[in-house]
Amino acid sequence: MKITADQIKNIAKHDLRHELKQRLKNKDNRLGLVTSIDGEQVLTLVLDCADKTAELWQSDLEGASEYPAVSPVVPQAHWFERRLKDLFHIEPTGHPRLKSTFTENAFDGNLAPLALDQNKKAPGPRDFSYLKVEGKGVYELPVGPVHAGIIEPGHFRLSCQGEVIQNLELKLGYLHRGVEKRLTEIPWKLSRHLCEQAASDTAAANALANAIALEALLEIEISETARRARTIALEIERLAMHIADVGGMAVDLGIAAEASTLSRLRGQALRMAELLSGSRFLKGFICPGGINVNSDFAGERTRIALKSLHAELSPALYEVLHTFTDNTYVQERLENTGKIPHSLAEEFGLVGPAARASGIAYDTRTTFNQGLYKDILLEPALEKSGDALARTLVRVKEIETSITILEKLLEESLDEAASAVALPESLKANSFGVAIVEAFRGELIHLIATDSDGAIVRYVIKDPSLNNWTAMAIAVRNELIADFPVCNKSFSLSYSGHDL
């Protein structure tokens, strides 16, 4: 969506806390993100789910490097505000705990990577300390940053008493890659390729968000058939990743038969992606102006092949998923493990399956009339218990929903799907483009700001994981050490989506 002039409001930095608290008293409003363009102001994106619109608040710092933190009254903002200090040397005064969201070696401590003046004086040293839990018999158990398998680096510091976890401290940012900075330097027509690498398991969703935000700035519309092809791509990615996550839970629970079968069935979902786009991970398919029709895309023949694979995959998936969730051992192991109550999920702004497992019916596919979902998406998959079992059941329900959506979408011909429309040479000057996409982990936001020449001066990617890391840390408290892996897997968060 394009942010129009009447959707941009100037809010004094000293009034930001009060104004945001008042606005969020309305349950239809959500905090999208808090960031800055160049370190000279604070940007706050506020989403109105009832009107399906967004507002952008600008708070001028008036030459200072600090402002009153909003985290004490809006807990969801705490991670955003910690990043403001890391990346812009803006200090939210009164923040409950300004621990760095990166490692000591991610970049030079004196550097403000995204500020206009990258050498601006830091308001204070970055804090890398761990919260200490004291008491008789309390000890610390480090996990990572190097893990078994091929997952990315992230460090977990468990404070335990006996076999019970008292607290979990997170340390991320081992692979800070400068993605957002680089997106302001490369030609905007090529930015989709870098966006796909922001989190490779979310390539289609990031490419779609990039396309929507740029199309808002270009003021262009795409064809209905291209919109359908994009929606198919997004649902195939959701299907494949949810299958992988349920299969990963089967691995952690030691149920090898279901894990092996789900791994094979995920391969069939990836084959659908390859038939549609030429890439098993849907890379290079979604682009500004529509879709990139490659040599493997053959319209009606592709649709028929996709329908055939879909018809083969659906019953096999249904059988293995319900064999898994009906297993008494699975239910007993996951039920009441890693609970996040509805109230806490609201306070920390949880998104995706993690939010819907705690009874929050927020799904941007319907909330913001995304793609072709308005007429085909069923009610969001909901559970209320907020535990690891609920998060697993939500994923299973979403797999079934994706199967239904794909069945409906593949009834329509793809013969009219054409390559992307011709794009203007420049973006609209002094403007903001926003995209809100329901990735498989939840609400994904891309925000683009342009200068007086139409060049991109700020590109923000808010990965869904940013909303959910805190909840994961809270969920493991008072759980057994042996249940940490299944708690972690039930959230299935992204390291690379954080380390931008």
N, C-alpha and C positions, 0 to 999 in steps of 0.2 A: 504494500500500500504506500501511497505517497503522503507525506506529512505536509498538509497545506498550511498557509500562513496562520489561519485561525486555530490550528492545532498546535502551534508553538507558543508557549507562554513563558514569560520571564518571572521567575520566582526568586525573591531575595534569599541569599544563602542562609540568613538567620531565620527565615520563615519556612524553609524547606521541610524541616522535621515536622512542624505543626501541620502544614498543608498536606503532606503525604499521609500522615496519620489520619487526618480528617477524610481524605479522599478514600482511603482503604477501609473505612468503616462501612462503606457500601460494598456488599458482598459481590456485586457485579464488576468491581474494579480490582485489578491486579497490578503489582509492580513487575514490569518487564525486565528492566535492568537499570543500573546506575553506572555511569562512566564519564568520560570527558573527551573533548575533541583534541585539545592540545595542552591541557594542564592549566588553562586560564579560566575554566568554568566547570561546573558539574552538570551533566545531562542526566535527566531522569525520564525514563519511558514508562508511561502509565497506560495500561490497557483497559478499555471499557468493553467488557464481554457482552453487555446488553445491546449497545449500539454498534458493536463490531468495529470499533475505531480505536485509535491510539492518540495520545497527546505526548508531546515532548516538552519537558520543562527545562529551561536554561537558567542556571544560577551563576551569575558572574562572581568570581572570587575577588574582584576589585584589586588585583595586584598582589593579593595575599596567597598563601599556600595552605590555608586551612579553612574549615567551615564546621559548624556544629553537626556531629554525626547523627544520622537518622536511625542507626541500628538499635539504640536503646528503646525505641518505640516501634520500629519495624524490623524484627529480627532477620527477616529474609535478606535485608540489605547488607548484612555484616560481611559476607564474602566479597560482594562488589566493592565495598568501601576499603577492605584490606588491599584489593588490587589497585585502587586509586593511589594508595601510598606507594605500592611496589612500582607501578608503571609510570606515574605522573608526579610523584613526590607531593601529592596532595594529602594532607593529614585531616581525617575526620575526628575532630576533638571530641572526647567523651565516648569514643568507641570502647566497648567492653574489653576487647582484646585484639590489638593490632598485630597479630602474628603474621609473618610473611606467608604468602601463598606459593612461594618459590623456594628453591634451595639457595644456600650461600653462594654456590658456584654458577647459578643460572645466568647471571650477568653481573658486571661490576656494581658493587654496592653504591657507588656515587652516581651511577647512571640512572636517568629517568627515561627509559626507552621510548615512550610514546609522547613525551612532552615536546612542545615547540623548542624550548631550550633544554636539550637533553642533559646539560651539565648544571642545571639549576640546583641550588643547594637543597639538600634533603632536610625536611623539618626535624628529623631525628633518625637515629640508626634503625635499621630493620630488625625486627624481633624474630629469632629462630628458636626460641626456647620451647621446651616441652612442659606441659602442665604436670606437676609432680603430685602423685598420690602417696600420702604418708600413712603409716600405721604398721602395727606388728604383722609380720608375715607378708607385707606387700612387696612385690618384685615386678620388674619390667621385662616384657618379652618382645623383642624386636622382630618384625616380619618385613622382609624386603629391604632395599628396593629391588633386588634381584629375586625373581620368583621362579617357581617351577613352570615349565612350559615356555610359551613364547609371548606372554603378556608383557606389557610395558612397565617401566619402573615407577613404583610408588611405595613409600615407607609407612608402615603402621606400627606405632608404639603402644603395646597393650600393657596397662597397669593391672596386675592381677593379685588376688588374694586366694591362695590355693588354686583351684581350677576355675574360679569365677572372675570375669573381666569387670573391673571397676571403672575403667576409662579407656578410651581409644583416642590417640593423637595421630592426626594425618600429616604427612609431609609429601607434597607433590611438587611438580615443577622441575623435575630432573631433566626434562627434554624441552625446555623453553625454546621455541623455534623461530620466534619473531614473525609469525604468520600474519598477524594483523598489520604490523609495520610494513611487511613486504607487499601487502595488498594495496597500499597507497603508492607504491613505487612502480609496479608493473602496469602494462597497458590494461585498461579495464575490460577490454574484450577478451582477454586471456585469464581474467581473475577466476573464472569458474574452475579452471584446472587446479589452481592452488586451494580453492575452497574445498574441492573434493578430497584433498589431502589433509584438511584440518582434522578430520577423524575418518579414516578410511572405511570403517564399518558403517558410516553415515554418509557415504559419497553422494547418493541420489538426493537425500534431503538437503545437504549443503549446496549442491548444484542448483536445486530448485529454489532455495532461499536466495542464492546469489541472483538467479534469473528474475525472480519476482521483484527484488529490491531494485535491480537495474532497470527493469521494465517500467517501474513506477517513475524512475528518474527520466526515462526516455519517452514516457507517455505513449506507450504502444500496447496493443492488444494482440493476443495470439489466437490461433484458430481453435475451434472446439475440439477438433480431432487431436491436435497437438496437446491440448489440455488433458484429453483422455489418456494419451500415451504417457504423459508425465505422471498421471495418477496411477496408472498400471505399474510404472517403474517404482514409485514410492511404496506401493503395497507389496510388490515383490521383495523389496529390500526389508520391509517390516516383517514379512513372512519368514524370510531366510534368517534374520537376526533373532527373532523370537524362538524359532526352532533351535537355533544354536544355544540360546540362553537356557531353555528348558533342558536341552541335552547336556549343557554344562552342569546344571543342577543334578541331573542323573549321575554324572561322573562323580561329583562331590559326595553324593549319597551312596556311591558304590554299586549302582544298578547298571551293570555293564550292558545288558541286553538292550534296554531302552536307549541308553547313550549311543550305542553303535547304530541302532536303527534310525535314530533322529539325525545322526551325522550323515547317514546315507540319504535320508529324505531332504536334508538341507541341500545336498548336492543337486537334487532335482529342482529345488527352488532356484539355485544358482544357474542351472541350465535354462530355466525360464528367463532369467535376467540376460543370459548370453544370447538367446534367441531374439529377444527384444532389442538389445542395444549393441551386441557384438562384444560385450564385456560381462564377465560373471559378476563383477561388482558395480555394474551400471555406470562405469566411468565414460565420460565423453558424450553422453546421450542427451542430457538436459542442458540447454544453453539459452542465453537471452534471445528472445524472439520465437522460441518454440522448442523443437528437438533437432538433434543432429542425425539425419538419416544416413546411416552407413551402408556399405555394400551388402551387409548381411540382412538388412531390413527389407522385407518383401511384402509389406502390406497385408493383404488377405491371406497369403500363404503363412506368414508369421503368426497371424491371429489364430489360424486353424491349428498350427503346431503348438501354440501356447495353450489352447483349449484342450488339446489332447494330453499334454503334460499335466495340466491342472486337474483333469478328470481322473488321471492316474494317481496323482498325489493326494487328493482330498480324502478318500476313504482310508488310505494307509496312515495318514497323519492322525485322523480321528481315532483310529484304533489304538495306536501306540500312546497318544497323549492321554487318553482316558484309562488305559492300562496303568500308566504312570501315576496319575492323580488319584485313582481309586485304590492304590496300594496303601494298605493300613500302615506300613512302616513309613512311607513318605508322609502321610498325614500326621502321624504321631511325632515324627522328627521335626516337621516344619511348623506345626500348629503351635501358636503362642511363643514362637521363637522370633526375636528381633521385631517386637511390636512397635509401631509408630501410631499413636492415637490421632484421631481426626483433628483435634485442636492443635497439636504440634505440627501436623502436616500443613495446616493452614498458616500457622505463624511463620514457618520457614519456606513457604511458597513452593512446596513439592510439586513436581510435574510428572506426566507420563504414568506408566504402570504403578510406580511407587505412590503417587497421589491417589490414583483411582482405587488402589488396594486399601486405602484409608477412607474411602467413601467420598472423595472429591471428584465430582463429575466434570472435570475440565479436560477437554480434548479440542485442540485448536482446529481440527478438521471440520468440526461443526460450528464451533464458537465463532470462527472468522470466515465461514463459507469458503473454505479452501478447495481448490481444484473442482472436481465434480462430486464432492461428498454431500452436498446439500440434499440431493435426492436419493442417494444410495446408502449412506452410512446409517447403520443401526445405532441404537442407544449405546453410549460408552460402556465398556465392560467395567463393572463395579464389584468390589468386595468391601466389607466394612471392618474386618478385624485388624487390618494393618500389619499382619505378621508375614513371615516368609512364605507361608502357605498361600495367603491371599495374593501376594505379589506373583507367585507362580500361577495361580488360577487365573489371574487377570491376563497374563501372557497367553495362556492356553485359549481363553475366550477371544483374545485379539487375533490369534492365529485363525480361529474359526471365522471371525469377522472378516479378516483379510481374504480368506477363501471365498466367502460370499460376495465381497466387493469385486474381486477379480472375475468371478463367474458372471456378474452383471456387466462389467466393463467389456469383457471379451465377447459379448453378444453383438456389440456394434462393430461395424467394419472399420478397419484401419487403412483402407485404400487411399483415403484422402489425406493421410498424414504426410505433410510436406516438410522440407527442411525449413530452418528458421527464416523468418522474414528479414529483409534487409534492415540493418540498424543504422540510425543516425551516427554521425561522426563524433558527436560530443554529448555529454550528459548535461542535464539542466543545471545551471549555475546556482550557487548559494541555496541548495535544497537538501532535503533528507529523503531517502528511500528506506522503507522498512519492510521486512518479510518476516512473517510468523508461520512456521511450518511445524506440523506434528511429526517429528522424527520418531523412530521406534522407541527411543528413551523418553520422548516427551517434547515439550515446547522448545523449539530451536528458533533463535532470533538473529537476523542479520540487519545491521543498521549501517547505512552509508551516508556520509556527509560530503558535499562538494563545496569548492571555493568559488570565487568570482569568475574563474576561467572554466568551470565545469570539471576540474580535476578532483579526484578523490583525496580528501585530506584526512579522513578517518573511516576505517572499516572495522566494525565491531562484530564479532561472532560470539553469541552467548549459547554455549552448548547446554543441553538439558542437564548434564551431570552437575553443573555449577549449582543448580538448585538443590541437588539431592545429597551431596557429599556429607553435609552436616548431619542429616537424618541417618545416614548409614553409621556414622560414628556414635550417634546416640542409641541406635537400635541394638548395638552389641553390649551395652552396659547391662550388667547382672546376668549375662549369658555365659555358658561354659566356653572355655577356649576352643573346644572341639566344634562348637557351633559358629565360630567366627567365619569359616569359609562359606557356610551356607547363607549366613546373613549377607556377606559381601556379594556372593553370587546372586542373591535374590534382588539386589539393587542393580547389579551389572553396569557399573559406571565407567566412564571413559577417562583414561589418563591423558591421551593425546588431545581430547576435546578441552581439557583444562590447560594443557601446556602449549598455549598459542603464542 
